[in-house]
Amino acid sequence: MERLDYKKSGVDIDAAGELVRRISSMASRTSRPGLLAGVGGFGALFSILPGKWKEPVLVSSTDGVGTKLKIAFLTGVHHTVGVDLVAMCANDVVVQGAEPLFFLDYFATGKLDLDVATRVMEGIVEGCSMAGCALIGGETAEMPGMYREGHYDLAGFCVGIVEKASIVDGSGVRPGDVVLGLASSGLHSNGYSLVRKLFLQRLRWKLDRYVPELGKTLGEELLVPTRIYVKALLSVIQKVTVKAMAHITGGGMVENIPRVLPRGCEVVIKRGTWEVPAIFRIIRERGRIEEDEMMRVFNNGVGMVLIVHRDSLDRVMGELERLNEKAFLIGEVRATDSRPRVVFVD
């Protein structure tokens, strides 16, 4: 009988070790003050620099990329989902006014493909650089029999820091405040189960199909990474008081904006006040999807929402323009006797 070892059972320890070496080299590009020990140890070490903070509060977030991964599997393009992973976590941290400090990833697969895993990690490193946080550690799990060949799953975890007195929590929102929408880069990482159902099953479009309205192939559009708003928002809140921010992910504006509204306030959004990318129009028309459903599933061109005092509008818009963020005045806050909600008007 043949001798059995771990590699014959489906787990290649040598390949995992090589991936750690590659990640360590890439992660060094994201180093930042406070990092003591990162990739390769049992636990990563990060120091909160003494003297910089009076009452530091840590803010954490964890997320994944969802079924957008299936588009990566079908196209063989894997680095953009790494950016998505960081974006989904870091954008959630910054909406509370926090500066992302470090990021950890979890990569799980049935059989480790070094080239694929490296491309994913390259995207994670790119995302960390865009968010200004250190890739401090993570986990690579090779689990034979758990995943189909060529498939993997991703999860991420981000920790940020904010001065207690500077937390952005929406408590200061009042009727009369204005609502700004920051342009998304496209679908970001939400609604892909519906997207795949429409394009790949109902319409039977191929991912290499060139779509004139998009100016690119369907696959290229579906893999555009989530926009990372961190550096722009940190710059804005250092200069102007921002009362609330909402990351527009699953649930769209309908469900995410009310999360940052105090009792007695609702947001009125005026349709037609922002640019809706072509991909959303195609989805709505080809899928015969009701507008209410579109607004509940997708970002529809608005990836981040800011609420500020009306007197701060020009300063905020000017700063966002300077930072190359496309922003739109999309609505206002008004008083209500009902629970916090979003109302759309023409």
C-alpha positions as CSV (number, residue, x, y, z in Angstrom):
1,M,0.0,0.0,0.0
2,E,1.3,3.5,-0.9
3,R,2.5,5.6,1.9
4,L,0.1,8.5,2.6
5,D,1.1,12.1,3.3
6,Y,-0.6,15.4,3.5
7,K,0.1,16.4,-0.1
8,K,-1.5,13.2,-1.4
9,S,-4.6,14.1,0.6
10,G,-4.8,17.4,-1.2
11,V,-3.0,19.9,1.0
12,D,0.3,21.3,-0.3
13,I,2.2,22.8,2.7
14,D,5.1,23.9,0.4
15,A,2.8,25.8,-1.9
16,A,1.2,27.5,1.1
17,G,4.6,28.5,2.4
18,E,5.6,30.0,-1.0
19,L,2.3,32.0,-1.0
20,V,3.2,33.4,2.4
21,R,6.6,34.5,1.1
22,R,5.0,36.2,-1.8
23,I,2.4,38.0,0.3
24,S,5.1,39.1,2.8
25,S,7.0,40.8,0.0
26,M,3.9,42.5,-1.4
27,A,2.5,43.5,2.0
28,S,5.7,45.4,2.8
29,R,4.5,48.0,0.3
30,T,1.5,48.8,2.6
31,S,3.6,49.3,5.8
32,R,2.6,52.3,7.9
33,P,3.5,53.8,11.3
34,G,2.4,51.6,14.1
35,L,3.1,48.3,12.4
36,L,5.3,46.1,14.6
37,A,5.0,42.7,13.1
38,G,2.9,41.6,10.2
39,V,2.5,38.7,7.8
40,G,4.0,35.4,8.9
41,G,3.6,35.4,12.7
42,F,0.9,33.7,14.8
43,G,-0.6,37.2,15.4
44,A,0.1,40.6,13.8
45,L,1.2,43.4,16.1
46,F,0.1,47.0,15.7
47,S,0.8,49.9,18.1
48,I,-1.4,52.9,18.7
49,L,1.1,55.6,18.6
50,P,1.3,57.3,22.0
51,G,0.6,61.1,22.2
52,K,-1.3,61.2,18.9
53,W,-4.7,60.3,20.5
54,K,-6.6,61.5,23.5
55,E,-9.5,59.0,23.5
56,P,-8.9,56.6,20.7
57,V,-11.8,54.4,19.6
58,L,-11.2,51.3,17.4
59,V,-13.7,50.7,14.6
60,S,-13.9,47.3,12.9
61,S,-15.6,45.8,9.9
62,T,-15.7,42.5,8.1
63,D,-17.1,41.5,4.7
64,G,-16.6,39.5,1.6
65,V,-17.1,39.9,-2.2
66,G,-20.1,37.7,-2.6
67,T,-21.0,36.0,-5.9
68,K,-19.0,38.6,-7.9
69,L,-16.3,35.9,-7.3
70,K,-18.1,33.8,-9.9
71,I,-17.4,36.3,-12.6
72,A,-13.7,36.2,-11.6
73,F,-13.8,32.4,-11.9
74,L,-15.4,32.5,-15.4
75,T,-13.1,35.2,-16.8
76,G,-9.8,34.2,-15.1
77,V,-9.4,37.8,-13.9
78,H,-8.7,37.7,-10.2
79,H,-6.9,40.9,-9.0
80,T,-9.9,43.2,-9.0
81,V,-11.9,41.2,-6.5
82,G,-8.9,41.7,-4.1
83,V,-9.6,45.5,-4.4
84,D,-13.3,44.8,-3.8
85,L,-12.5,43.0,-0.6
86,V,-10.6,45.9,0.9
87,A,-13.2,48.4,-0.3
88,M,-16.1,46.7,1.3
89,C,-14.4,46.8,4.7
90,A,-12.5,50.0,4.6
91,N,-15.5,52.1,3.3
92,D,-17.5,50.8,6.2
93,V,-14.9,51.9,8.7
94,V,-14.4,55.4,7.3
95,V,-18.1,56.3,7.4
96,Q,-17.7,56.6,11.1
97,G,-14.9,59.0,10.7
98,A,-12.2,56.4,11.3
99,E,-8.8,56.1,9.6
100,P,-8.2,52.5,8.6
101,L,-5.1,51.1,10.3
102,F,-4.7,47.5,9.2
103,F,-6.4,44.8,7.2
104,L,-6.4,41.0,7.3
105,D,-7.7,38.6,4.7
106,Y,-9.0,35.0,4.6
107,F,-8.5,33.1,1.4
108,A,-10.1,29.6,1.3
109,T,-9.9,27.1,-1.6
110,G,-10.0,23.4,-2.4
111,K,-6.7,23.3,-4.1
112,L,-4.2,26.2,-3.9
113,D,-3.3,27.7,-7.2
114,L,-0.3,29.9,-6.5
115,D,-0.7,32.1,-9.5
116,V,-4.4,32.7,-8.9
117,A,-3.9,33.4,-5.2
118,T,-1.0,35.7,-5.9
119,R,-3.2,37.8,-8.3
120,V,-5.9,38.0,-5.7
121,M,-3.3,39.2,-3.1
122,E,-2.0,41.7,-5.6
123,G,-5.5,43.2,-5.6
124,I,-5.7,43.2,-1.8
125,V,-2.3,45.0,-1.6
126,E,-3.5,47.6,-4.2
127,G,-6.7,48.1,-2.2
128,C,-4.8,48.5,1.1
129,S,-2.6,51.1,-0.6
130,M,-5.6,53.0,-1.8
131,A,-7.2,52.9,1.7
132,G,-3.9,53.8,3.5
133,C,-4.0,50.7,5.7
134,A,-1.4,48.0,6.3
135,L,-1.9,44.4,5.1
136,I,-0.9,43.0,8.4
137,G,-1.8,39.3,8.2
138,G,-4.4,36.8,7.2
139,E,-5.1,33.1,6.6
140,T,-4.8,30.8,3.6
141,A,-6.9,27.7,3.9
142,E,-6.5,24.7,1.5
143,M,-9.5,22.4,2.1
144,P,-9.9,19.6,-0.4
145,G,-13.5,18.7,-1.1
146,M,-14.9,21.9,0.2
147,Y,-14.8,23.9,-3.0
148,R,-15.2,23.2,-6.7
149,E,-12.0,23.1,-8.8
150,G,-10.8,26.6,-9.5
151,H,-13.1,28.2,-6.9
152,Y,-12.2,30.1,-3.7
153,D,-13.8,32.3,-1.2
154,L,-12.6,35.6,0.3
155,A,-13.3,37.4,3.6
156,G,-11.7,40.5,5.0
157,F,-11.3,42.3,8.3
158,C,-10.4,45.9,8.8
159,V,-9.6,47.9,11.9
160,G,-9.6,51.7,12.0
161,I,-9.2,54.4,14.7
162,V,-11.0,57.6,15.5
163,E,-10.9,60.2,18.2
164,K,-14.0,59.6,20.4
165,A,-15.1,63.2,20.1
166,S,-14.8,63.0,16.3
167,I,-17.0,59.9,15.7
168,V,-19.4,60.5,12.8
169,D,-22.6,58.8,13.9
170,G,-25.5,60.8,12.5
171,S,-26.7,62.1,15.8
172,G,-26.3,65.7,14.7
173,V,-28.4,65.3,11.6
174,R,-31.3,67.8,11.5
175,P,-34.1,68.7,9.1
176,G,-32.7,71.1,6.5
177,D,-29.4,69.4,6.1
178,V,-28.4,68.5,2.6
179,V,-27.5,65.1,1.1
180,L,-24.6,64.5,-1.3
181,G,-24.0,61.4,-3.4
182,L,-20.6,60.4,-4.4
183,A,-20.3,58.6,-7.8
184,S,-19.8,54.8,-7.7
185,S,-17.5,53.0,-10.2
186,G,-20.4,50.7,-11.2
187,L,-22.0,47.8,-9.5
188,H,-19.4,47.6,-6.8
189,S,-19.9,44.2,-5.1
190,N,-23.7,44.0,-4.6
191,G,-26.6,42.4,-6.5
192,Y,-24.5,39.9,-8.4
193,S,-26.9,37.0,-7.9
194,L,-29.5,39.0,-9.8
195,V,-26.9,40.2,-12.4
196,R,-25.8,36.7,-13.1
197,K,-29.4,35.5,-13.3
198,L,-30.2,38.2,-15.9
199,F,-27.1,38.2,-18.1
200,L,-25.8,34.6,-17.9
201,Q,-29.0,32.6,-17.6
202,R,-32.0,34.6,-19.0
203,L,-30.2,36.6,-21.7
204,R,-27.4,34.1,-22.2
205,W,-24.9,36.8,-22.8
206,K,-21.2,35.7,-22.9
207,L,-18.8,37.6,-20.6
208,D,-16.6,38.4,-23.6
209,R,-19.6,40.1,-25.4
210,Y,-18.8,43.7,-26.3
211,V,-21.6,46.0,-25.2
212,P,-21.5,49.4,-27.0
213,E,-23.4,51.2,-24.3
214,L,-20.7,50.2,-21.9
215,G,-17.7,50.7,-24.2
216,K,-16.3,47.4,-23.0
217,T,-17.1,43.7,-22.7
218,L,-19.7,42.6,-20.2
219,G,-17.1,40.8,-18.2
220,E,-14.9,43.9,-18.0
221,E,-17.8,45.9,-16.7
222,L,-18.8,43.3,-14.1
223,L,-15.3,43.2,-12.7
224,V,-14.8,46.9,-12.3
225,P,-13.6,47.1,-8.6
226,T,-15.5,48.9,-5.9
227,R,-14.4,52.6,-5.4
228,I,-12.5,53.2,-2.3
229,Y,-13.5,56.6,-0.8
230,V,-11.3,56.5,2.3
231,K,-8.6,59.1,1.5
232,A,-11.1,61.6,0.1
233,L,-13.5,61.3,3.0
234,L,-10.7,61.6,5.6
235,S,-9.6,64.8,3.9
236,V,-13.1,66.2,3.8
237,I,-13.9,65.6,7.5
238,Q,-10.6,67.2,8.5
239,K,-11.8,70.5,6.9
240,V,-15.6,70.5,7.2
241,T,-18.1,69.0,9.7
242,V,-19.8,66.0,8.1
243,K,-22.8,64.9,10.2
244,A,-23.3,61.4,8.7
245,M,-22.0,59.1,6.0
246,A,-23.5,56.0,4.5
247,H,-21.8,53.4,2.4
248,I,-24.3,52.3,-0.2
249,T,-23.9,48.5,-0.4
250,G,-26.6,45.8,-0.3
251,G,-29.9,47.4,0.3
252,G,-29.0,50.5,-1.7
253,M,-29.9,54.0,-0.5
254,V,-33.2,52.7,0.7
255,E,-31.8,50.6,3.6
256,N,-28.3,52.1,4.2
257,I,-29.2,55.8,4.6
258,P,-31.7,55.2,7.5
259,R,-29.0,53.5,9.5
260,V,-27.4,56.9,10.1
261,L,-30.5,59.0,10.7
262,P,-31.7,60.0,14.1
263,R,-35.3,59.7,15.2
264,G,-37.6,62.3,13.6
265,C,-35.6,62.6,10.4
266,E,-36.1,61.2,6.9
267,V,-34.2,61.8,3.7
268,V,-35.9,63.0,0.5
269,I,-33.9,62.1,-2.6
270,K,-34.7,63.8,-5.9
271,R,-34.6,61.5,-8.9
272,G,-32.5,62.6,-11.9
273,T,-29.9,64.6,-9.8
274,W,-27.0,62.2,-10.3
275,E,-25.5,60.3,-13.3
276,V,-26.7,56.7,-13.5
277,P,-24.1,54.5,-15.3
278,A,-25.3,52.6,-18.3
279,I,-25.0,49.2,-16.6
280,F,-27.9,50.0,-14.3
281,R,-30.1,51.2,-17.2
282,I,-29.3,47.9,-19.1
283,I,-30.2,45.8,-16.0
284,R,-33.4,47.7,-15.4
285,E,-34.6,47.6,-19.0
286,R,-33.4,44.1,-20.0
287,G,-34.6,42.6,-16.7
288,R,-37.8,44.5,-16.6
289,I,-37.0,45.4,-13.0
290,E,-39.2,47.8,-11.1
291,E,-37.5,51.0,-9.9
292,D,-38.2,50.2,-6.3
293,E,-36.4,46.9,-6.6
294,M,-33.5,48.6,-8.4
295,M,-33.1,51.1,-5.6
296,R,-33.3,48.4,-3.0
297,V,-30.7,46.1,-4.6
298,F,-28.1,48.3,-6.3
299,N,-26.2,51.6,-5.7
300,N,-27.5,52.9,-9.0
301,G,-24.4,55.2,-9.4
302,V,-24.2,56.5,-5.8
303,G,-21.6,54.6,-3.8
304,M,-21.4,56.9,-0.8
305,V,-23.7,59.4,0.8
306,L,-22.7,62.4,3.0
307,I,-25.1,64.6,5.0
308,V,-23.8,68.1,5.9
309,H,-25.3,71.4,7.0
310,R,-26.5,73.5,4.1
311,D,-24.0,76.2,4.8
312,S,-21.2,73.7,4.4
313,L,-22.3,72.5,0.9
314,D,-20.0,74.7,-1.2
315,R,-16.9,73.8,0.9
316,V,-17.6,70.1,0.8
317,M,-18.3,70.1,-3.0
318,G,-15.2,72.1,-3.6
319,E,-13.0,69.7,-1.6
320,L,-14.5,66.7,-3.3
321,E,-13.9,68.2,-6.7
322,R,-10.3,68.9,-5.7
323,L,-9.9,65.3,-4.8
324,N,-11.4,64.1,-8.1
325,E,-14.5,62.7,-6.5
326,K,-17.6,63.3,-8.6
327,A,-20.4,64.4,-6.2
328,F,-24.0,65.4,-6.7
329,L,-26.5,67.2,-4.5
330,I,-29.2,64.6,-4.4
331,G,-31.6,65.5,-1.6
332,E,-32.2,66.9,1.8
333,V,-33.3,65.9,5.3
334,R,-36.8,66.7,6.5
335,A,-38.8,66.1,9.7
336,T,-41.0,63.1,10.0
337,D,-43.3,61.5,12.6
338,S,-42.5,58.0,11.2
339,R,-39.3,56.0,11.5
340,P,-36.2,57.1,9.6
341,R,-36.6,56.4,5.9
342,V,-35.7,57.4,2.3
343,V,-38.4,59.0,0.1
344,F,-37.8,59.4,-3.6
345,V,-39.5,62.3,-5.5
346,D,-39.5,63.7,-9.0
